[in-house]
Amino acid sequence: MQAILSHPSLIDCRRLYLRDYEIYINIGVHDFEKKAEQRVILNVDLYIPLGLNTPKQDLLGEVVDYDFIRETIKNRALQGHIHLQETFCDDIVAAMLAHPKVLAVRVSTAKPDVYPDCHSVGVEVFRIKPS
């Protein structure tokens, strides 16, 4: 995470985050995974230039709303079965970057119930919007 925060294009950015967001979705490539929803934990960081996310009148419309993050994730999950966490993660990253105020995004997904001998298995992606 430190390497990300030291990236020159992220200077003067505000980081909005959603931590340990738990949802149940249809995800997985194995037959047993296709029979029921699985628990997935998401973490999202949005990097927004301060000039685009500094409220002048203390109004919600001046910033990126946390509901945008949650609703984007929910909407993607409702589109149907997803085989790979990589696909789910990439789709969320792309949707977050489509927001005009978002410069960069980090998304991680974790499936905590896959193996009994580890906390979780997951994927993390970091992308900066092309200039």
N, C-alpha and C positions, 0 to 999 in steps of 0.2 A: 504494500500500500504506500509506503514512503516514496518509492520510485515514481509512482503515479503522481503523487502530490507535488513532486519536484519538477514535473514536466513544465517547460517554459510557457506553453499556451494556457496553462491553468492558473497562472499568476493573476491575482485579482478576481478570483472566482469564489462564489458561494457554493458550498456543497450541501445539497439537500439529500436526506437519506431516509430509507425505509428499512428497518431492521427486523429480521426474523418473522417475516410475513408468512403465515402458514395457510396453505390452501390444499384442497384435495382435488386432484385432476386425473384425467385419463392419460397416462403416460407409460411408455415402456414397449420393448420389442418382443418380450417373451409372452407366450400364450396366457400364462397365469396373470401377467400384468394387465392384460387387455380385458380381464373379467371384472375388475373393480378399480375404483379410484385409488390413487396413492397420495400419501402426504408429501408435499414439497414445501421446503422452506426457502424463501427468497430474501435476498438483500440487494438493495439498489442504492447507488450513489449517483446523483445528477450534479454536474458541474455547470454552473451558470455564471456568466460574467456579471460582476457586481453592477455594472451599468444597466443591465437588463433585469435585475432582480433586487434592486434596492428600492423599497417602498418610500415614496415621498409623502403620501397621505395616509399611510397605515391601512391600506385597502388590499383585500385578498386578490383582486384583479391585477395588482401590480407585480405579483410574484407567480411562480409556478406552484400550483396547489398540490398538496400531498395526495388528494383524491385522484389527480391525473395519474399518478404512479399506480395506485391500487386498481383503478378502473381499467387501465391499460392491461395490466396483468390478468384481471378477471375476464376481460373481453377476449384476450388471446386463448385463455383456457377454455372458454365456451365454444371455440371454433371446431372442436372435435378432438379425436385422439391424436396424440403426439407420440411419435416413436422415441425420439432422442431428447435428452436434456439439452444437448447442444443446439438443437433446432429451437426449442422453447426459449432458451437463453438468447440466441441470436435474434429471434423475432421480437423479444421484449426490448433488446438493445436498439434495434432498428426503429421501433415505435417511439422509444424515448428520444432518439436523435431526430425524429421527425418534428418534435416540438420546436418552434422557432427560437425559443430562449435557451435551449439546452446545447451546450458546447461539447460536452463529453459525458460518458456514462460508464458505470461499472455495474454489472449484474452478476450475481451468483445464485445458482440453484443447487439445492441439496435434497437428496432422498434419504431420510434418516432411518427408514425401516427396511432397507434392502438386505443388509448383512447383520447378523447378531453380534459379530465381533468387532464392529467399528461404529463410530458415531453416525457417519453419513458418507454418501458418495455424491460428488457433484461436479459442477462446471462453473467457471468464472470467465467473463469476457469484459475487456475494457476497450472502448473505442472513443476516438476523438472525431468529431464531425469534420468531413473533408472541407477545406476552405475554398 
